[in-house]
Amino acid sequence: MAKGPTPAMKQFYEMKERYPDTILFFQMGDFYETFGEDAQTVSEELGITLTARGKNKDGEKMPLAGVPIHAGESYMARMVKKGYRVAVCNQVEDPKKAKGVVKRDVVRVITPGTVIDSAMLGSEGPSYLMAVCPGKISVKGTGKKSDCIGLAFLDISTGEFFISTCSSDAEGVGLLSEISRYHPSECLVPEPCPPAILRILKSRDLLVTPYDASSFQYEPAEELLTGHLGVTSLDGFGCNGMEPGVAAAGACLSYALATQMTDLSHIRCLSTKHPDGSMVLDAITLRNLEILESIRPGGDESSLLSVLDRTKTAMGSRTMRRFLTAPLIEKAPIDERLDAVEYLTTHLELRTALRDHFRRIADVERIAGRISYGNAGPRDLVTLRESLERMPVLRDLLAVENLPGALANAELQLADTGALVSLIGRAVVDEPPILARTGGVIREGYDETLDSLRAMAHSGKDWIAAFQESERERTGIRSLKVGYNRIFGYYIEVTKTNLKLVPESYARKQTTANGERYTTPELQEKEALIAGAEERLTALEAELYIGLIAAMQEWVPILQEIGSAIGLLDVFTSLAERSVSSGYVRPVIEDSTRLLIADGRHPVVEEHLASGFVPNDADLDAGGDQILIITGANMAGKSTFMRQVALCCIMAQMGSFVPASHAVVGIVDRIFTRVGAFDDLASGQSTFMVEMLELANILNNATSRSLVILDEIGRGTSTLDGYAIAQAVLEFLHGTKKEGPRTLFATHFHELVNMEASLNRVKNYHFAVRDTGDDVVFLRKLIPGATDKSYGIHVASLAGIPKKVTSRAIGILDGGREDGAGPKIQRYTQMLLVDSPSADASSGALAKTIRELDVDTLSPREALAKLYELQDAVREGR
């Protein structure tokens, strides 16, 4: 008769049924073991030997892969980083006190978006759990509602929690922008989720977790949030009119509580980020301007973040990223930040002292999170104490008159934590082990009972040493040893050659290959005392440590305030350090549409240039020189110039000095960019289609306070179509009103320079080139006026194109073959969608179709689709 599963395996099957979509780490004594398919997955992913234990329900061998419990977190971390969800099933009672099989239960579920352990986080950046909730939001002044997407972001490691909303456009521009801005580790969606949203999320290779749709409903979400935050209403958090965001936040918190199985009391505030509360930098602009990361693979040091981030703490690094991705759009708070940076640029001694202390401050925010969670390790507490010991010194450094407001406010957040420092110092030894359960954490003098148990345990070990020596003297067996193991306890070991000298009072306990092991009534009595003392010692130390963590939890809000203050101070000193070392200047911030940058430089490019960077001026105004058409040679510097203007605006509005000799920045509400060519092959979109979708987003959303960067619009299609689109875009941006978005427009359609004469807010500029006839020198200098040369063949030569090819190109450009008999070059090759005098019937039908189109009712996407349809009809002769 086949045996059924053991009681322990019955527990395993029960837990696996409760958490089927996880890798279950099941504690068996000193090991975490995984079974069945979980074991096979763990073995493959982590390279752990796969063995077998017993049989599964089908009577087949049960695969097994286990890891030591002391190393369990590191293995779990590796599985989580690979995108798996891990359920941790621990023994929840003392095996020695268990009646029957020891009780086990899942104590938490670890997912990529709910990681709190330091070993699993792996980086100083934020780790967000994101929730997405489709809904509707009121449109100001209309009484109507429009579709939107509510968003919530929770960093469980620090307690940061905020909501926002974004547009619900078909292309997912708003949602993709938020993903690019915050880089969530995991995204919750209601089950079932609209296919359009799933498509957008999965296009960014984001871990998507479906979650109970009822958790995304507004009423239960509001009830959960108010209860957790201890308030009667969310109005105080600025959540009015953001129902989809509140619903997303409720789902976020519900998921975090369900997976972590603790109260998460360090999540004590919910903030609101309104779409119009900061400069809008969509996903395309973040990518094109290389704000957070380089477009080029492996170019981590070629982003604006890499240049500006000279912070010394993890809190500072996270704050810098927040500043960069959400620049301010109100003059007063921008100037407040600039005041702080300016003060630190002129006070070298203070700046240097602060940075020296920051270098030695741990991640207070995340340690506070682990304290609240209850899993802070002994070394966390020591590094926290060492960090907090620097707070009085920091307060003294900042205790000066006329300190700018931002610095003064941060100084006020550096609360007195002397009592906490004293508590940790009295409780924890200076060099504790990594894990509290191994003992040796609590300092002598912290607890009298613990001290007496330690004395008993130590005296017992001294007694054992004295007993061994006395028995050697009494029996004459000089090799006699008193040993210990967990199974047999203390024993007297005698080798075979000395067995004849063993006294009759010795009771044999075990036979070994080399001799015998014995015990005596005296040794047994002492063993009971020592074992009892050590067992009570281990239990009491664990109890005292848990009590210490509980006592520290009331300090969590203060520690979070300190962490926030350190982050701000670190960013201000970092920006000041960069400003001084790179020669940046303070920008003048205006509530206007003016943009003047004298001798502007690209902050990233100049860092990597061996020779000096050639600066250039930019002068735009929504009601003056609104659009600059920039022509010039390839590689002359057009793209670099346009990007540097945009980066200077971002830097100014985040509170940084800028790379220029003088700058006046009229506040920019959002920056749009259309540069480069990226085929969206996954969705079947051509280069031209991607270009047109991005352009449609710009034309539909730009305001007179926006900055628009357009590089080579129309080059994805035929020459004539491209030129027509480029001119139409320029005319649209210029408009008939007195102002429009400040625009930098680089082009190789040299015919566009004629628009300066017909549009009064358009000005021509070009990059100077010295052409000697035999060679071309790029001067990198922007000057007024236009040029009609691109020097493409010269650039081809610089790129290493064979001379035979470039010589042939020169011949073709001159109008014919080398023998002078070549055909004349046809300028336009794409068929035009208009009737000609000789048009046939099908062409007439096509013209009729075009005439009947209600262009005013078509969306940009529908118009493009119709254009492709008509083009196919022409090609097929329909």
C-alpha positions in Angstrom: 0.0 0.0 0.0 1.5 3.3 -1.1 2.3 5.8 1.7 0.7 9.2 1.6 2.6 12.5 2.0 4.3 13.2 5.3 2.7 15.9 7.6 5.3 18.4 6.5 4.6 17.8 2.8 0.9 18.1 3.5 1.7 21.6 4.8 3.7 22.3 1.6 0.9 21.3 -0.6 -1.5 23.4 1.4 0.8 26.5 1.1 1.4 25.9 -2.6 -2.4 25.9 -3.2 -2.7 29.2 -1.4 0.2 30.8 -3.4 0.2 29.0 -6.7 1.9 31.7 -8.7 5.0 32.0 -6.5 8.2 30.1 -5.8 7.6 28.7 -2.4 10.7 28.8 -0.1 9.6 26.2 2.6 11.6 26.2 5.9 12.7 22.7 7.0 15.0 23.2 10.0 18.1 25.1 9.0 17.2 25.1 5.3 14.7 26.7 2.9 13.6 23.9 0.5 11.8 24.1 -2.8 9.9 21.2 -4.3 8.5 20.0 -7.6 8.4 22.5 -10.4 9.6 25.2 -8.0 12.7 23.2 -7.4 13.3 22.7 -11.1 13.0 26.4 -11.7 15.3 27.4 -8.8 17.8 24.8 -10.0 17.8 26.2 -13.5 17.8 29.9 -12.6 20.3 29.7 -9.7 22.5 26.8 -10.7 21.6 24.8 -7.5 22.0 21.0 -7.6 18.6 19.3 -8.1 18.0 16.2 -5.9 14.9 14.3 -4.8 13.1 13.6 -1.6 10.2 11.0 -1.3 7.5 11.0 -3.9 4.9 13.5 -5.1 1.1 12.9 -5.3 1.6 10.9 -8.5 4.0 8.5 -6.9 7.0 10.0 -8.8 10.2 11.2 -7.2 9.8 14.7 -5.8 12.4 17.2 -7.1 14.2 19.1 -4.4 16.5 22.1 -4.3 17.4 23.6 -1.0 19.6 26.5 0.4 20.8 27.2 3.9 18.4 29.5 5.8 21.2 32.0 6.7 21.8 32.5 3.0 18.1 32.4 2.0 17.7 36.1 1.4 20.4 36.2 -1.2 18.9 33.4 -3.2 15.4 34.9 -2.9 16.9 38.2 -4.1 18.2 36.6 -7.2 14.9 35.0 -8.0 13.0 38.3 -7.5 15.5 40.1 -9.8 14.7 37.6 -12.5 11.0 38.6 -12.2 9.7 35.8 -10.0 7.4 36.2 -7.0 8.7 34.4 -3.9 6.5 33.2 -0.9 8.5 32.7 2.3 7.1 29.9 4.5 8.7 29.9 7.9 8.4 27.7 11.0 6.2 29.8 13.3 6.7 27.8 16.5 9.6 26.4 18.4 10.2 22.8 17.1 11.1 21.7 20.7 7.7 22.8 21.9 5.8 21.5 18.9 3.3 18.7 19.5 3.5 16.8 16.3 4.6 18.5 13.1 5.9 22.1 13.6 3.5 24.8 12.5 4.5 26.7 9.4 2.9 29.6 7.6 3.7 32.1 4.8 5.0 35.2 6.4 5.3 37.4 3.3 5.3 37.3 -0.5 8.2 39.1 -2.1 7.7 40.6 -5.6 9.8 42.9 -7.7 7.7 45.9 -6.6 7.5 45.0 -2.9 11.2 44.5 -2.0 12.3 46.0 1.3 15.4 43.9 2.2 18.7 45.6 1.5 20.2 42.5 -0.1 17.3 42.5 -2.6 17.1 46.2 -3.5 20.6 46.2 -5.0 20.6 49.9 -5.9 20.2 53.3 -4.3 17.4 54.4 -6.7 13.7 54.1 -5.9 11.9 50.8 -6.3 8.3 51.6 -7.2 5.2 49.5 -7.2 2.9 51.1 -9.8 -0.8 50.7 -10.1 -2.8 51.6 -13.2 -6.6 52.4 -13.1 -8.6 53.5 -16.1 -11.2 56.1 -15.3 -12.6 59.6 -15.9 -11.6 63.0 -14.6 -13.4 66.3 -14.6 -12.3 68.9 -17.2 -12.0 72.3 -15.6 -14.6 74.8 -16.5 -16.6 72.5 -18.7 -18.6 70.4 -16.3 -17.6 67.4 -18.4 -15.4 64.4 -17.8 -12.8 62.9 -20.0 -11.0 59.5 -20.1 -7.8 59.3 -18.1 -5.6 56.8 -16.4 -5.2 57.0 -12.6 -1.7 56.1 -11.4 -0.2 55.3 -8.0 3.4 54.8 -7.1 4.6 53.2 -3.8 8.3 52.7 -2.8 7.8 50.3 0.1 11.4 50.5 1.1 11.1 54.2 2.0 7.4 54.8 2.4 7.1 57.2 -0.5 3.6 57.1 -1.8 2.0 59.4 -4.4 -0.7 59.5 -7.1 -1.1 61.2 -10.4 -3.1 60.9 -13.6 -2.2 60.9 -17.3 -4.0 61.0 -20.6 -5.7 58.0 -22.0 -4.6 58.4 -25.6 -4.4 55.4 -27.9 -0.7 55.7 -28.4 0.0 55.6 -24.7 2.1 58.8 -24.7 1.1 59.8 -21.2 1.4 56.3 -19.6 4.7 55.6 -21.3 6.0 59.0 -20.1 5.2 58.1 -16.5 6.9 54.7 -16.9 10.0 56.4 -18.3 10.0 58.9 -15.5 9.7 56.5 -12.6 10.9 53.1 -13.9 8.5 51.0 -11.8 9.7 47.5 -10.9 6.2 46.0 -11.1 2.8 47.2 -12.3 -0.6 46.3 -10.9 -3.6 46.3 -13.3 -7.2 45.4 -12.6 -8.3 42.0 -13.8 -9.4 42.0 -16.5 -7.4 44.9 -17.9 -8.2 46.8 -21.1 -6.1 45.3 -23.9 -4.8 48.7 -25.0 -3.3 49.4 -21.6 -1.8 45.9 -21.5 -0.2 46.4 -24.9 1.3 49.7 -23.8 2.7 48.2 -20.5 4.2 45.2 -22.2 5.8 47.2 -24.9 8.2 48.4 -22.2 9.0 44.9 -20.9 7.4 45.7 -17.6 6.3 43.1 -15.1 2.5 43.3 -15.1 0.6 41.7 -12.2 -3.2 41.4 -12.6 -5.0 42.1 -9.3 -8.6 41.9 -8.0 -10.6 44.5 -9.8 -12.6 45.3 -6.6 -9.5 46.7 -5.1 -9.5 49.4 -7.9 -12.9 50.7 -7.0 -13.0 54.2 -5.5 -15.1 53.7 -2.4 -13.2 50.7 -0.9 -9.9 52.3 -1.9 -10.8 55.5 -0.1 -11.9 53.6 3.0 -8.6 51.6 3.1 -6.4 54.7 2.6 -8.2 56.8 5.2 -8.0 54.0 7.7 -4.4 53.3 7.1 -3.4 57.0 7.2 -5.5 57.7 10.2 -7.6 60.5 8.6 -11.3 61.0 7.9 -10.8 62.4 4.5 -8.1 62.5 1.7 -8.8 66.1 1.0 -5.8 67.2 3.1 -3.6 65.3 0.7 -4.8 67.2 -2.4 -6.7 64.2 -3.8 -9.9 66.2 -4.8 -11.0 65.3 -8.3 -8.5 62.5 -8.7 -10.7 59.5 -8.2 -8.9 57.2 -10.6 -5.6 58.0 -8.8 -7.1 57.3 -5.4 -8.5 54.0 -6.7 -5.0 53.1 -8.0 -3.5 54.0 -4.6 -6.0 51.8 -2.8 -5.1 48.8 -5.0 -1.4 49.6 -4.5 -1.7 49.7 -0.7 -4.0 46.6 -0.6 -1.4 44.6 -2.6 1.4 45.8 -0.4 -0.5 44.8 2.8 -1.5 41.5 1.4 2.0 40.5 0.3 3.9 41.9 3.3 1.5 40.7 6.0 2.3 43.6 8.3 0.8 47.0 9.0 3.4 49.0 7.0 3.1 51.9 9.4 6.0 53.8 7.8 3.6 54.5 4.9 2.1 57.5 6.6 1.5 60.1 3.8 -0.1 60.2 0.3 1.1 63.0 -1.9 -0.4 64.2 -5.2 1.5 65.0 -8.4 -0.8 67.0 -10.6 -0.2 66.7 -14.4 0.2 70.5 -14.5 2.3 70.8 -11.4 5.7 70.4 -13.1 7.3 70.6 -16.5 6.0 67.8 -18.7 8.8 65.6 -20.0 7.2 62.7 -21.9 8.9 59.4 -22.6 10.1 60.6 -26.1 11.7 63.7 -24.7 13.4 61.8 -21.8 14.9 59.5 -24.3 15.8 62.0 -27.0 17.5 64.4 -24.5 19.1 61.5 -22.7 18.0 62.8 -19.3 18.3 59.6 -17.3 20.2 57.3 -19.6 22.0 57.3 -22.9 20.3 56.2 -26.1 23.5 54.4 -27.0 24.0 51.0 -25.3 26.5 51.0 -22.5 26.6 54.8 -22.5 25.7 55.2 -18.8 28.0 58.2 -18.4 26.4 60.1 -21.2 23.2 61.2 -19.6 22.3 64.5 -17.9 21.8 62.6 -14.6 25.3 61.1 -14.8 26.8 64.6 -15.2 24.8 66.4 -12.4 24.6 63.6 -9.9 27.6 64.1 -7.6 25.6 63.2 -4.5 27.1 61.2 -1.6 24.0 59.6 -0.2 21.3 57.2 -1.4 18.7 59.8 -0.4 20.5 62.5 -2.4 20.6 60.2 -5.5 16.9 59.5 -5.4 16.1 63.2 -4.8 18.3 64.3 -7.8 16.4 61.9 -10.0 13.1 63.4 -8.8 14.3 66.9 -9.5 15.4 66.0 -13.0 12.3 64.2 -14.1 9.9 66.8 -12.7 11.3 70.4 -13.0 9.3 73.1 -11.3 7.0 75.5 -13.2 6.6 78.2 -10.6 9.1 81.0 -10.1 9.2 81.3 -6.3 10.1 77.6 -5.5 12.6 77.6 -8.4 14.3 80.7 -7.0 14.3 79.1 -3.5 16.3 76.2 -4.8 18.6 78.5 -6.8 19.2 80.6 -3.6 20.4 77.4 -1.8 22.7 76.4 -4.6 24.1 79.9 -5.0 24.8 80.1 -1.2 26.7 76.9 -1.3 28.7 77.9 -4.4 30.0 80.9 -2.4 30.6 79.1 0.9 33.3 76.5 0.0 34.1 75.6 3.6 30.5 74.8 4.4 30.0 72.9 1.1 33.1 70.8 1.7 32.2 70.0 5.3 28.7 68.9 4.4 29.9 66.7 1.6 32.5 65.1 3.8 29.8 64.2 6.4 27.3 63.0 3.7 29.9 60.5 2.5 29.5 58.7 5.9 25.7 58.7 6.1 23.8 55.5 5.4 20.5 55.2 3.7 18.4 56.4 6.7 15.1 56.3 4.7 15.4 52.6 3.9 16.7 51.6 7.3 13.6 53.4 8.7 11.5 51.3 6.4 13.0 48.1 7.6 12.6 49.2 11.2 8.9 49.8 10.6 8.7 46.5 8.8 10.5 44.7 11.7 13.3 43.1 9.7 16.1 45.6 10.3 19.4 43.8 10.9 21.9 44.5 13.7 24.3 46.2 11.3 21.5 48.4 10.0 21.2 49.7 13.6 24.9 50.3 14.0 25.1 52.2 10.7 22.0 54.2 11.7 23.6 55.1 15.0 26.8 56.2 13.3 24.8 58.3 10.8 22.7 60.0 13.4 25.7 60.8 15.5 26.6 63.3 12.7 23.3 65.2 13.0 24.4 67.6 15.7 27.5 68.4 13.7 25.3 69.1 10.6 23.0 71.3 12.6 25.9 73.3 13.9 27.3 73.7 10.4 24.0 75.1 9.3 23.4 77.3 12.3 24.4 80.5 10.6 22.5 83.8 9.9 20.9 84.6 6.6 20.8 80.9 5.5 18.5 80.6 2.4 15.0 79.2 3.1 15.5 75.8 1.4 18.7 75.2 3.5 17.1 76.5 6.7 14.0 74.3 6.2 16.2 71.2 5.7 18.2 72.1 8.8 15.0 72.2 10.9 14.2 68.7 9.7 17.4 67.4 11.3 15.7 66.5 14.6 17.5 65.7 17.8 17.9 61.9 17.9 20.2 61.8 20.9 17.9 59.4 22.8 17.7 57.0 19.9 21.5 57.1 19.4 21.9 56.4 23.1 19.4 53.5 23.0 21.2 51.8 20.1 24.6 52.4 21.7 23.5 50.8 24.9 21.7 47.9 23.2 23.9 46.8 20.3 27.6 45.8 20.2 29.9 47.8 17.9 30.5 45.0 15.5 27.4 42.7 15.5 26.8 39.7 13.3 24.7 40.1 10.1 21.7 38.2 11.6 20.2 38.8 14.9 19.2 35.1 15.4 22.8 34.0 15.6 23.2 35.8 19.0 26.0 38.0 20.1 24.1 41.2 19.2 23.0 42.7 22.6 25.7 44.6 24.5 26.6 43.6 28.0 24.9 45.8 30.6 21.7 46.3 28.6 19.8 43.6 30.5 20.7 42.0 33.8 19.0 38.7 33.2 20.8 38.3 29.9 24.1 39.2 31.6 23.6 36.5 34.3 22.7 33.9 31.7 25.9 34.8 29.8 27.9 34.5 32.9 26.3 31.1 33.6 27.0 29.9 30.1 30.6 31.2 30.2 31.2 29.8 33.7 29.8 26.5 32.5 32.4 26.4 29.7 35.1 27.2 32.2 33.9 24.4 34.3 34.1 22.0 31.3 37.7 23.0 30.7 38.6 22.5 34.4 36.7 19.2 34.4 38.6 17.9 31.4 42.0 18.7 33.1 40.9 17.1 36.4 39.8 13.9 34.6 43.1 13.7 32.8 44.9 13.9 36.1 42.6 11.4 37.8 42.6 8.7 35.0 46.1 9.3 33.7 44.7 9.5 30.1 46.5 12.6 28.8 44.6 12.5 25.4 41.2 12.5 27.1 38.9 15.2 25.6 35.5 16.6 26.6 33.5 17.4 23.5 30.0 18.4 22.4 27.6 17.9 19.6 23.9 18.7 19.2 22.8 15.1 19.2 24.7 13.6 22.1 25.5 16.8 24.1 28.7 16.8 26.2 30.8 13.6 26.3 34.2 12.3 27.4 36.2 10.9 24.4 38.8 8.2 25.0 40.9 6.5 22.2 41.0 2.7 21.8 44.6 2.5 23.1 43.5 4.0 26.5 40.2 2.1 27.0 41.9 -0.1 29.7 42.3 3.1 31.8 38.7 4.1 31.8 37.2 4.2 35.3 34.1 2.0 36.1 32.2 5.2 37.0 32.2 6.2 33.3 28.9 5.3 31.5 29.4 4.5 27.8 27.5 6.8 25.5 28.7 6.1 21.9 31.2 4.0 20.0 33.3 5.7 17.3 35.9 4.4 14.8 38.7 5.7 17.0 37.4 4.9 20.5 34.5 5.3 22.9 32.5 8.3 24.3 31.4 8.3 27.9 29.5 10.5 30.4 29.4 10.8 34.2 26.6 11.9 36.6 28.6 15.0 37.3 29.0 15.9 33.6 25.3 15.2 32.9 24.2 17.5 35.7 26.4 20.3 34.5 25.3 19.7 30.9 21.7 20.3 31.8 22.6 23.6 33.5 24.8 24.8 30.6 22.3 23.8 27.8 19.5 25.3 29.7 21.4 28.6 30.1 22.4 28.8 26.5 18.9 28.0 25.3 17.4 30.7 27.6 20.2 33.0 26.5 19.4 32.6 22.8 15.7 33.0 23.4 16.1 36.1 25.6 18.5 37.8 23.3 16.0 37.3 20.4 13.2 38.7 22.6 15.3 41.7 23.6 16.2 42.5 19.9 12.5 42.3 18.9 11.7 44.6 21.8 14.4 47.0 20.7 13.1 47.2 17.1 9.6 47.8 18.5 10.8 50.6 20.7 12.6 52.2 17.7 9.4 52.1 15.5 8.1 55.3 17.1 11.2 57.1 15.6 10.3 56.1 12.0 8.5 59.4 11.1 11.5 61.4 12.4 13.9 59.2 10.6 12.0 59.7 7.4 12.1 63.5 7.8 15.8 63.3 8.4 16.3 61.2 5.3 14.3 63.7 3.2 16.4 66.6 4.6 19.7 64.9 3.9 18.5 64.2 0.4 17.8 67.8 -0.3 21.0 69.1 1.3 23.0 66.5 -0.7 21.4 67.6 -4.0 22.0 71.3 -3.3 25.7 70.7 -2.4 26.1 68.4 -5.5 24.6 71.0 -7.8 26.8 73.7 -6.3 29.9 71.5 -6.6 29.1 70.9 -10.3 28.4 74.6 -10.9 31.8 75.6 -9.5 33.8 72.9 -11.2 32.2 73.4 -14.7 31.7 77.2 -14.7 27.9 77.2 -14.6 25.9 80.4 -13.9 22.7 81.2 -12.1 19.8 81.6 -14.5 17.3 84.4 -14.2 13.8 82.9 -13.9 10.9 84.9 -15.4 7.1 84.5 -15.7 7.5 85.2 -19.4 8.0 83.4 -22.7 11.5 84.7 -23.2 14.5 82.4 -23.5 17.9 83.9 -23.7 21.0 81.8 -23.3 24.4 83.5 -23.9 27.4 81.3 -24.6 25.4 78.1 -23.9 27.1 74.7 -23.8 25.9 71.1 -23.8 26.5 69.9 -20.3 27.1 66.3 -21.3 29.0 66.8 -24.5 31.5 69.2 -23.0 32.3 66.6 -20.4 33.5 64.2 -23.0 35.3 66.6 -25.4 39.1 66.5 -25.4 39.2 70.0 -27.0 37.1 73.0 -25.9 33.4 73.2 -26.5 32.3 76.1 -28.8 29.5 77.9 -27.1 26.5 79.4 -28.8 23.7 81.9 -28.1 20.0 81.2 -28.2 17.4 84.0 -28.1 13.7 83.1 -28.5 10.4 84.6 -27.4 6.9 83.4 -28.0 5.9 86.8 -29.2 9.2 87.8 -30.9 11.7 85.5 -32.5 9.5 82.5 -31.9 10.9 80.0 -34.5 14.5 79.6 -35.4 15.1 77.7 -38.7 18.5 76.2 -38.4 20.4 75.1 -41.5 23.9 74.0 -42.1 26.3 71.2 -42.8 25.9 67.7 -41.4 27.9 67.3 -38.2 28.1 71.1 -37.8 26.4 71.0 -34.5 22.6 71.6 -35.1 21.4 68.7 -33.0 23.8 69.4 -30.1 22.7 73.1 -30.1 19.0 72.3 -29.9 19.5 69.7 -27.2 21.6 72.0 -25.1 19.0 74.7 -25.1 16.4 72.2 -23.9 18.8 70.8 -21.2 19.5 74.3 -20.0 15.8 74.9 -19.5 15.4 71.6 -17.5 18.5 72.4 -15.4 17.2 75.9 -14.6 13.8 74.8 -13.6 15.0 72.0 -11.4 17.0 74.5 -9.5 20.5 74.1 -11.0 22.9 76.6 -12.5 23.4 76.3 -16.2 26.3 76.0 -18.6 26.3 79.5 -20.0 27.7 83.0 -19.4 24.2 84.4 -18.9 20.7 82.9 -19.0 17.1 84.2 -18.8 14.5 81.4 -18.8 10.9 82.2 -19.2 9.2 79.2 -17.5 8.7 76.3 -19.9 5.6 74.2 -19.2 6.7 71.2 -21.3 9.4 70.3 -23.8 8.6 68.4 -27.0 11.3 66.8 -29.1 11.2 65.1 -32.4 14.7 63.9 -33.3 16.2 60.9 -34.9 14.4 57.9 -36.5 13.3 54.9 -34.5 11.2 52.2 -36.2 8.6 50.7 -33.9 8.9 47.3 -35.4 7.0 45.6 -32.6 3.8 47.4 -33.5 4.4 47.4 -37.2 5.0 51.1 -37.4 7.4 52.5 -39.9 9.9 55.3 -39.3 7.6 57.8 -41.0 4.6 56.6 -39.0 6.5 57.0 -35.7 7.6 60.5 -36.8 4.1 61.5 -37.6 2.6 60.2 -34.4 5.2 62.1 -32.4 4.6 65.2 -34.4 0.9 64.9 -33.9 1.4 64.8 -30.1 3.4 68.0 -30.4 1.0 69.9 -32.6 -2.0 68.9 -30.5 -0.5 69.8 -27.1 2.1 72.6 -27.4 1.3 75.9 -25.8 2.9 79.3 -26.0 4.9 78.4 -22.9 6.3 75.2 -24.5 9.7 74.6 -26.1 9.6 72.5 -29.3 12.7 70.8 -30.8 12.2 69.5 -34.3 15.1 67.9 -36.1 14.7 67.1 -39.8 10.9 66.8 -39.9 9.7 65.0 -43.1 12.8 63.1 -44.0 11.1 59.8 -43.5 9.1 60.1 -46.7 9.7 61.4 -50.3 11.3 64.8 -50.8 8.2 66.6 -51.9 5.9 65.2 -49.3 8.6 65.8 -46.6 9.0 69.4 -47.7 5.3 70.0 -47.8 4.8 68.6 -44.3 7.7 70.6 -42.9 6.4 73.8 -44.3 2.9 73.1 -43.0 4.2 72.3 -39.5 6.1 75.6 -39.4 3.0 77.5 -40.5 0.9 75.7 -37.9 3.4 76.4 -35.0 3.6 80.0 -36.1 -0.1 80.4 -36.4 -2.0 83.6 -36.8 -1.9 84.7 -33.2 0.6 87.0 -31.6 2.6 84.2 -30.1 3.3 80.5 -30.3 5.6 77.8 -28.8 9.3 78.6 -28.8 10.7 76.4 -31.6 14.1 75.3 -32.9 13.7 73.8 -36.3 16.7 72.1 -38.0 16.2 71.1 -41.6 17.9 70.2 -44.9 14.9 71.5 -46.9 16.7 74.7 -47.7 13.6 76.1 -49.5 12.1 76.6 -46.0 14.4 79.6 -45.4 12.1 81.6 -47.6 9.5 81.5 -44.8 11.4 84.2 -42.9 10.0 86.7 -45.4 6.4 85.5 -45.0 6.2 84.7 -41.3 7.2 87.6 -39.1 8.3 85.4 -36.0 10.5 83.1 -38.0 14.3 83.8 -38.2 17.0 81.9 -40.1 20.2 80.8 -38.6 23.0 78.5 -39.7 26.2 76.9 -38.5 29.3 78.5 -40.0 31.6 76.4 -42.2 35.0 77.3 -43.6 35.1 75.9 -47.2 38.6 76.0 -48.7 37.6 74.2 -51.8 39.7 71.2 -50.9 38.6 70.8 -47.3 35.7 71.8 -45.0 36.2 73.0 -41.4 33.2 72.9 -39.1 33.3 76.1 -37.0 30.4 75.0 -34.7 29.2 78.6 -34.5 25.6 79.6 -35.0 25.2 82.8 -37.0 22.2 84.7 -38.5 21.1 83.9 -42.0 20.7 80.7 -44.1 22.8 78.3 -46.0 22.0 75.9 -48.8 24.8 73.5 -48.4 24.9 70.3 -46.3 28.4 69.0 -47.2 27.0 65.5 -47.0 29.7 64.1 -49.3 32.4 65.5 -47.1 30.8 63.9 -44.0 30.7 60.6 -45.9 34.5 60.9 -46.6 35.1 61.6 -42.8 33.1 58.4 -42.1 35.5 56.3 -44.2 33.4 55.9 -47.3 35.8 54.7 -50.1 37.2 57.6 -52.2 35.9 56.0 -55.4 32.3 56.3 -54.0 32.7 59.9 -52.8 34.3 60.9 -56.1 31.4 59.4 -58.0 28.9 61.2 -55.8 30.6 64.5 -56.6 30.3 63.7 -60.3 26.6 62.9 -60.0 26.1 66.1 -57.9 27.7 68.2 -60.7 25.0 67.0 -63.1 26.2 63.9 -64.9 28.6 61.0 -65.3 32.3 61.6 -65.6 32.0 61.5 -69.4 29.4 64.3 -69.2 26.6 62.1 -70.8 24.8 61.2 -67.6 21.0 61.6 -67.3 19.6 64.5 -65.5 18.6 63.7 -61.9 14.8 63.4 -61.3 14.1 65.4 -58.2 10.7 64.0 -57.1 10.0 60.3 -57.5 6.9 59.7 -55.4 3.5 59.9 -57.2 1.5 62.9 -56.2 -2.1 62.3 -55.0 -3.7 64.9 -57.3 -5.4 64.8 -60.7 -3.5 65.7 -63.8 -4.9 66.8 -67.1 -4.4 63.3 -68.4 -5.8 61.5 -65.4 -7.7 58.3 -66.0 -10.9 57.3 -64.5 -9.3 55.7 -61.4 -7.4 58.9 -60.7 -10.7 60.9 -60.9 -12.3 58.5 -58.5 -9.3 59.0 -56.1 -9.7 62.7 -56.3 -13.4 62.4 -55.5 -12.5 60.3 -52.5 -10.1 63.0 -51.3 -12.6 65.8 -51.9 -15.3 64.0 -49.9 -13.0 63.5 -46.8 -14.1 65.5 -43.8 -10.6 66.4 -42.7 -11.7 68.5 -39.7 -13.2 65.4 -38.0 -10.2 63.1 -38.5 -7.8 62.6 -35.7 -4.1 62.7 -36.7 -3.8 58.9 -36.5 -7.0 58.4 -38.6 -5.6 60.9 -41.2 -2.3 59.0 -41.4 -4.1 55.7 -41.8 -6.3 57.2 -44.6 -3.1 58.6 -46.3 -1.6 55.1 -46.3 -4.8 53.7 -47.7 -4.9 56.3 -50.6 -1.2 55.7 -51.3 -1.8 52.0 -51.7 -4.8 52.7 -54.0 -2.6 54.8 -56.3 0.1 52.1 -56.4 -2.4 49.5 -57.3 -4.1 51.7 -59.9 -7.5 51.6 -58.0 
